[in-house]
Amino acid sequence: MAEAFLNGEKGIGTLRSEEEMYRLILGFARRDPRVRAVILNGSRADPAAEPDRLRDFDIVYLVTDLTPYKQGDISSEFGEILVMERPDESELFGDHLPREAAYLMQFQDGNRIDLTVAPQEDWRAYCLEDRLSVAILDKDGLLPSLPFPDNSAHWVKRPSERMFSECRTEFWWTAPYVQKAVLRNQLSYAQNHLETCTRAMLRLMLSWMCAARHDFQISFGKYGDGLREYLPKEMWERYRLTYASFDGEKIADALFCACELFSEASAVTAERLGYSFDGKQDIEVTRFLKTVYPKIAALPREKSWEGELKKQLREYGGPPFPQKSSGKERP
């Protein structure tokens, strides 16, 4: 049955129950002769997932004709929409998926359906590649008997020694970007690189370190939230410290915390996997970030951007230096 909850200015809202949502999803599929099978994916197909009320309904409709779902809009069949996205045809992200229609629907009542509509002949991609799959409707016996769902497709993959080495190189290559941006007071840039480059490699190394103790038959979630249960408490607390507020000093502190933790995790991972490890680079790059870059940043600025460049072109017989346009400058 539906459950009431407070919904901002609208007062009491009603969250449709799991039973109601499945009836809605399957009811549409049964009525529409073009829909021949329905697959459930994601957390609702995962016996190990926490059964909270925020889980999405990740649904696949396998159909005989994709065109009506690509060109039309069936979202109103499922409830009052709060916001919807159609990622299969996106000018913003440059996506064009000719063999798929996607409806990502957040409803006013709090439920969410991520609906994919695909040709029935493409069924393998939606139930064999991901073990978190349950067939919940099959009008024609199209689908094979699927194994009991598990998250093995999402287990951390054992890295090769080359991959391990490349992860380390990527971390130490991107760390100077963060420090340089901090010294320039480019804090948005620093935060972005700390998050998307440096910490991404740290999280990957920590995942390998923990997964190695479980024969790589484990998953920590898309962004590593599950690491909390497997990292030593002290390590988890240090990992938390790599998340900094929008302040140059605190971003730098987070970076150096990440450096120390990455080096430690690399050594443990290498030992568990039987790979070689040389911490010399860790020490040298950390020293560079703490001492060399700040000294460079404190030096007087160069007199101009082109003075030395013009001099070198003249001295070595380079091509003519480009002339500034006399036309109207761009804003």
C-alpha positions in Angstrom: 0.0 0.0 0.0 1.0 3.6 -0.5 2.7 5.4 2.4 2.2 9.1 3.4 5.2 11.4 4.0 5.8 15.2 4.2 6.5 16.7 0.8 7.6 20.4 1.3 5.0 23.0 0.5 2.6 20.4 -0.9 2.1 19.0 2.6 1.4 15.3 2.8 2.6 13.2 -0.1 2.0 9.6 -0.9 4.8 7.2 -1.8 3.5 4.4 -4.0 4.4 1.0 -2.7 6.7 -1.5 -4.4 3.6 -3.6 -5.2 2.0 -0.6 -6.9 5.1 0.2 -8.9 5.5 -3.4 -10.2 1.8 -3.5 -11.1 2.3 -0.3 -13.0 5.4 -1.4 -14.8 4.1 -4.8 -15.7 0.6 -3.6 -16.4 1.9 -1.3 -19.2 4.0 -4.1 -20.6 1.1 -6.5 -20.6 -1.2 -4.1 -22.4 1.3 -3.0 -25.0 1.6 -5.8 -27.6 5.0 -4.4 -28.7 6.6 -5.2 -25.3 7.5 -8.9 -25.3 9.7 -9.2 -22.2 10.7 -7.2 -19.1 14.0 -7.4 -17.2 14.7 -6.0 -13.8 18.4 -4.8 -13.2 20.2 -2.9 -10.5 19.9 -2.8 -6.8 16.3 -4.3 -6.7 17.7 -7.4 -8.4 20.6 -7.6 -5.8 19.9 -9.9 -2.9 22.8 -8.3 -1.0 21.6 -4.7 -1.5 20.2 -2.7 1.4 16.4 -2.7 0.9 15.9 1.0 1.5 13.1 3.0 0.0 15.4 5.1 -2.2 16.2 2.3 -4.6 15.4 2.9 -8.3 13.4 0.5 -10.5 15.9 -0.3 -13.2 13.7 -1.8 -16.0 14.3 -3.0 -19.5 11.4 -3.4 -22.0 12.3 -5.6 -24.9 10.1 -4.7 -27.9 9.3 -5.6 -31.5 9.4 -2.0 -32.7 11.6 0.7 -31.1 10.4 3.6 -33.2 7.3 4.6 -31.1 9.4 4.8 -27.9 12.2 6.8 -29.6 9.9 9.3 -31.3 7.2 9.4 -28.7 7.0 9.8 -24.9 5.4 7.2 -22.6 6.5 8.8 -19.4 3.0 9.9 -18.4 1.9 6.3 -18.1 3.9 5.9 -14.9 3.0 8.8 -12.8 3.4 12.5 -12.1 6.9 13.5 -13.3 9.2 15.7 -11.2 12.0 15.6 -13.7 12.9 13.4 -16.6 15.9 12.9 -18.8 16.2 11.2 -22.2 20.0 10.3 -22.4 19.6 8.2 -25.6 19.5 11.4 -27.6 21.5 14.2 -26.0 22.8 17.2 -27.8 24.4 18.4 -24.5 26.5 15.2 -24.1 26.7 14.3 -27.8 24.9 10.9 -27.2 23.1 9.1 -30.0 21.9 5.6 -29.2 20.0 4.4 -32.3 19.1 0.9 -30.7 17.8 2.2 -27.4 15.3 4.6 -25.9 15.9 5.7 -22.3 13.5 7.3 -19.9 15.1 8.3 -16.6 12.0 9.3 -14.6 11.9 10.9 -11.1 8.3 11.0 -9.9 6.7 13.5 -7.5 5.9 10.8 -5.0 9.6 9.9 -4.6 9.8 6.8 -6.8 12.1 6.6 -9.7 12.1 4.4 -12.8 15.2 4.1 -15.1 13.5 2.6 -18.1 15.4 1.3 -21.1 13.5 0.2 -24.2 15.5 -2.0 -26.6 14.8 -4.3 -29.6 14.0 -7.8 -28.4 16.9 -9.3 -30.5 19.3 -7.4 -28.2 18.2 -9.2 -25.1 21.6 -10.7 -24.3 23.1 -7.3 -23.5 20.5 -6.7 -20.8 20.5 -10.0 -18.9 23.7 -12.0 -19.6 26.4 -9.3 -19.2 25.1 -8.3 -15.8 24.3 -11.0 -13.3 22.0 -8.5 -11.5 19.2 -9.4 -13.8 15.8 -11.0 -13.2 13.2 -11.7 -15.9 9.8 -10.5 -14.6 7.8 -10.9 -17.8 8.4 -13.1 -20.9 5.4 -13.4 -23.2 7.1 -15.6 -25.8 9.8 -17.6 -23.9 12.4 -15.3 -25.5 14.7 -15.3 -22.5 16.8 -18.2 -21.2 16.6 -19.4 -17.6 18.8 -16.8 -15.8 21.1 -17.7 -12.9 20.3 -16.5 -9.4 21.3 -12.8 -9.3 24.5 -11.7 -7.8 26.9 -8.7 -8.2 29.8 -10.7 -9.6 29.9 -8.6 -12.7 30.8 -5.6 -10.4 33.6 -7.3 -8.5 36.9 -5.4 -8.4 39.1 -6.8 -11.2 42.6 -7.9 -10.3 45.0 -5.5 -12.0 47.9 -6.6 -14.1 51.3 -5.4 -12.9 51.3 -2.9 -15.7 47.9 -1.6 -14.7 49.2 -1.3 -11.1 52.2 0.7 -12.3 50.0 3.0 -14.5 47.7 3.7 -11.6 50.7 4.9 -9.6 52.0 7.0 -12.5 48.6 8.6 -13.0 48.4 9.5 -9.3 51.8 11.1 -9.1 51.4 12.8 -12.5 48.1 14.5 -11.5 49.1 15.5 -7.9 51.2 18.4 -9.1 48.2 19.8 -11.0 46.4 20.1 -7.7 49.3 21.8 -5.9 50.0 24.2 -8.8 46.3 25.2 -8.9 46.3 25.9 -5.1 49.4 28.1 -5.4 47.7 30.0 -8.2 44.5 30.3 -6.1 42.6 28.4 -8.8 40.6 26.5 -6.3 37.9 25.2 -8.6 40.6 23.7 -10.8 42.4 22.2 -7.8 39.2 20.7 -6.4 38.3 19.2 -9.7 41.7 17.5 -10.2 41.8 16.3 -6.7 38.4 14.7 -7.1 38.5 13.3 -10.6 42.1 12.4 -11.1 44.1 12.1 -7.9 41.5 10.7 -5.5 40.1 8.5 -8.2 43.5 6.7 -8.4 43.7 6.6 -4.6 40.3 5.0 -4.4 41.2 2.4 -7.1 44.4 1.5 -5.2 42.5 1.1 -1.9 40.0 -1.1 -3.8 42.7 -3.4 -5.1 44.3 -3.5 -1.6 41.1 -4.6 0.0 39.9 -6.9 -2.8 43.2 -8.8 -2.8 42.3 -10.1 0.7 39.0 -11.5 -0.7 40.4 -13.1 -3.9 38.8 -10.2 -5.9 35.3 -11.6 -5.3 34.0 -8.4 -3.8 32.5 -5.1 -4.8 32.8 -1.8 -3.0 30.2 0.1 -5.0 30.5 2.6 -7.8 32.4 5.2 -5.8 33.9 3.1 -3.0 31.4 3.7 -0.2 31.7 0.0 0.7 35.4 0.5 1.5 34.4 1.7 4.9 33.6 -1.8 6.0 36.9 -3.3 4.8 39.6 -0.6 5.4 41.2 -0.4 8.9 39.3 2.3 10.8 42.4 4.5 10.9 42.8 4.3 7.1 39.2 5.1 6.5 39.5 8.2 8.6 42.5 9.3 6.6 40.6 8.7 3.4 37.9 10.9 4.7 40.4 13.7 5.2 41.1 13.7 1.5 37.7 15.4 1.0 38.5 19.1 1.5 36.3 22.2 1.8 36.8 25.1 -0.7 40.0 26.5 0.9 43.5 26.5 -0.5 45.2 25.4 2.7 42.7 22.6 3.3 42.9 21.4 -0.3 46.7 21.2 0.1 46.3 19.3 3.3 43.9 16.9 1.7 46.4 16.4 -1.2 49.3 15.5 1.1 47.0 13.2 3.1 46.1 11.5 -0.2 49.8 11.2 -1.1 50.7 9.5 2.2 47.8 7.1 2.0 48.4 6.3 -1.6 52.0 5.4 -1.0 51.1 3.2 1.9 48.3 1.5 0.0 50.5 0.9 -3.0 53.1 -0.9 -0.8 50.5 -3.2 0.7 48.8 -3.9 -2.6 52.1 -4.7 -4.3 53.0 -7.1 -1.5 49.6 -8.9 -1.7 49.8 -9.2 -5.5 53.5 -10.1 -5.6 54.3 -7.0 -7.7 57.5 -4.9 -7.4 57.3 -1.6 -5.6 59.8 1.2 -5.3 58.7 4.1 -3.1 61.4 6.5 -4.4 59.0 8.3 -6.7 56.5 8.8 -3.8 59.1 10.5 -1.7 60.5 12.6 -4.5 57.1 13.9 -5.8 55.8 14.6 -2.3 59.0 16.6 -1.6 58.6 18.4 -4.9 55.1 19.4 -4.0 55.9 20.6 -0.6 59.2 22.5 -1.3 60.0 23.1 -5.0 56.6 24.3 -6.3 56.0 26.9 -3.5 59.5 28.3 -4.2 58.8 28.6 -7.9 55.4 30.2 -7.2 57.2 32.8 -5.0 59.6 33.9 -7.8 59.0 37.3 -9.5 56.8 37.1 -12.5 58.3 37.0 -16.0 58.3 40.4 -17.7 56.1 39.4 -20.6 54.6 36.4 -22.3 56.3 36.9 -25.6 59.6 38.7 -25.0 61.8 35.7 -24.6 59.9 33.8 -27.3 60.5 36.5 -29.9 64.2 36.6 -28.9 64.5 32.8 -29.5 62.7 33.0 -32.8 65.2 35.7 -34.0 68.2 33.8 -32.7 67.3 30.5 -34.2 65.8 31.8 -37.4 62.2 30.8 -36.6 59.1 31.8 -38.6 57.8 35.3 -38.2 56.1 36.0 -34.9 52.3 36.2 -35.4 50.9 39.7 -35.5 47.9 40.7 -33.3 44.8 41.3 -35.4 43.9 44.9 -36.0 40.2 43.9 -36.1 37.7 44.1 -33.3 38.9 42.0 -30.3 36.8 39.2 -29.0 35.2 40.0 -25.6 
